[in-house]
Structures are given as structure tokens and as C-alpha cells.
Amino acid sequence: MMARPFGVQRRSCGARILQAPAVQLDVASLLHLRESELEEARNLQHSLLPNAPLLVPNAEFTSRFKPAAAVGGDFLDFFHLSDSRIGIYLGDVVGKGLSAAMYAALTVGTLRGIHKTGCPPMTVLSTLNRRLRTRAVPGRYSAVQYAVYDPESRELLYANAGLPRPIHFSATNCCEVGHGGLPSGLFDEASYDQYSVTLQPGDAVLFLTDGLIEAHDAHREEFGASRVMEICRKHLESSAETLLASLFSAVEEFTGHTPPQDDITAALLRTS
């Protein structure tokens, strides 16, 4: 009788091993553990997002979040500072899964400890970078935006560490604000510029992660910043909630059945 080739014998042996009850149990346990970790990561990430819109005199803040197929590391919040001003931060951690969610939690915890000091945005991001570098995690860093809005003067102060630039919409103009900057936790000596915008009644400022701009269809065409601006201009007279809902609906229609490869996160400041 002709002997089977060695490779065939090995594959047959391997198949029998995988079919063994003990191995099947181990594979099932690993799959269960993986799903448990993903669920834990989802819960952790949702704890880093605001629960409801924030209303202040002459302004409203709202947000929307659409998770990626795999758990990502986006986070955002808006909150009252010790004076009458409002703080806003938005971020995106490199990577996916539980480790990304844990690094996002580290970034947010560090950031919250800094912004309570009332420092300007450029100082907040510089301090955040230094503190993340002192506890560096290999292969991990975070793109972050931090802004402070004063409802009385209508002045928005803003600094950016690696996210797409915010978009300022007014009755007469639509433009991106400031420049990018280096992500937090990546380089020791990173520094950040600060930008100032005085808003008029009816203006809006959109903060967003790159998942929104880079969302693509089945042909790999990206949604792009120009589409974002076009849709927001169309709905500038709408409420902040309606404007963001229209934007996210347009992204879903554009991408169709293509699952998102990255979280899609946005926050909107709307003045009145």
C-alpha cells in the first residue's frame, strides 16, 4: 500500500488533535474570553462618552458616536469648568480592543486631572503629553483636542494634538480652525499652538475624529471633509442634535453595507 505524503499525515493528525474534546473546550474558552474582553472594552469606552447634551446660556453642546466593527479608542466629553466656561475634549487612541480602551481611560483620567487647574488649552495638551510620556506604553499614543468656550464673551480657545481640525460654520463662511500638532504621548518635546475664534449667534463648531472623514464606501472612496462641510452648511439652521443626526445619516448612506473600520465620533458646539 502506498504511504501518504508526510504533509498529509501531519494535517490529518492536526485535524484529529483539534477535534479532541479537551482542545475544543480550550478553543471555546478562548473565544469566550475574547468576547468577554471585547464587551468589557465596549463598556469602558461608553463610560468615556457624555450621557446627554449640555445646555448653557446662548449655547448648546451635543455629540454622536458610532463604534467600529472592532472596539476602538475614541473618547469625548464637555463639562462646566470652575468658572462660567465650558471645557471640551475629544480624542482617538491608536489601536483597537481592550488595550486601546484602557489607554483611552488613562488619557482621560490624566486629562481630567489637568483641566481642573483652569490652564489654557495649549498648556493642558503640553502637560498631558509630558505625563503620558512619563508612563509611556509601547505602541500607544493618543490624538487629542482640547477647547474652552466662554458663553459670555463667545470666545473659543482651542489646541490640537493630531486630530482633524475643527470646522467653524457661520452664516457667511465655513473653514477649518488652526492646525494639527503631534499626538499626545508620542514625543517628549511636543508643543502645541493655541487658536482663538469669536463666535456669533447661530455659529457652530464641529469637532471630529478621523473616522468620520475617512469612512469609505465599497470602492474605498472616503467621505471626506468637503462632504462634511456641505452637509453641515445645509443644516446650519437646524438644532445641534438635528445637524449631527443628518451628518451621521449621510455617512451611513455613503458607506452603505461597508462596516466602519474606525470609530466615528463628533461633538458640536452651537451658539444662539
KAPEFEN-V205994 format. One record per pair of residues at least 4 apart in sequence whose ideal C-beta (glycine too) atoms are under 6 Angstrom apart, sorted by sequence separation. I is the first residue (numbers start at 1). J is the second residue. If there is no record, write none. Layout:
i->{I I}
j->{J J}
This chain:
i->{4 68 81 96 119 182 199 208 210 216 217 223 238 4 18 55 95 119 150 169 182 216 238 17 81 216 54 93 149 168 79 182 214 215 235 53 115 147 148 167 168 78 93 114 93 147 165 166 181 235 165 213 50 63 114 146 165 76 114 145 49 75 231 61 111 144 178 74 110 145 160 162 177 143 162 231 73 143 160 161 177 110 125 160 162 89 124 161 161 54 72 244 121 70 71 121 48 50 73 121 87 223 240 42 75 168 41 240 73 223 38 75 159 170 125 107 159 169 121 125 215 103 121 122 158 168 217 121 217 157 166 167 217 143 144 215 218 156 166 217 141 142 142 155 141 154 164 141 154 164 94 93 164 91 92 211 132 211 212 91 132 211 212 90 129 133 174 41 45 48 128 209 41 44 89 208 88 174 41 48 207 37 87 129 145 206 85 86 169 205 85 126 126 204 125 169 203 122 201 201 122 199 121 59 58 57 56 90 92 74 90 62 62 60 64 64 74 76 69 72 72 74 76 68 68 68 67 66 65 64 63 62 61 60 59 58 58}
j->{8 72 85 100 123 186 203 212 214 220 221 227 242 9 23 60 100 124 155 174 187 221 243 23 87 222 61 100 156 175 87 190 222 223 243 62 124 156 157 176 177 88 103 124 104 158 176 177 192 246 177 225 63 76 127 159 178 90 128 160 65 91 247 78 128 161 195 92 128 163 178 180 195 162 181 250 93 163 180 181 197 131 146 181 183 111 146 183 184 78 96 268 146 96 97 147 75 77 100 148 115 251 268 71 104 197 71 270 104 254 71 108 192 203 159 142 194 204 157 161 251 140 158 159 195 205 254 159 255 196 205 206 256 183 184 255 258 197 207 258 183 184 185 198 185 198 208 186 199 210 141 142 213 142 143 262 184 263 264 144 185 264 266 145 184 188 229 97 101 104 184 265 98 101 146 266 147 233 101 108 267 98 148 190 207 268 148 149 232 269 150 191 192 270 192 236 271 192 271 272 194 271 194 151 151 151 151 207 209 209 267 240 241 240 244 248 263 265 259 262 263 265 267 260 262 263 263 264 265 266 267 268 269 270 271 271 272}
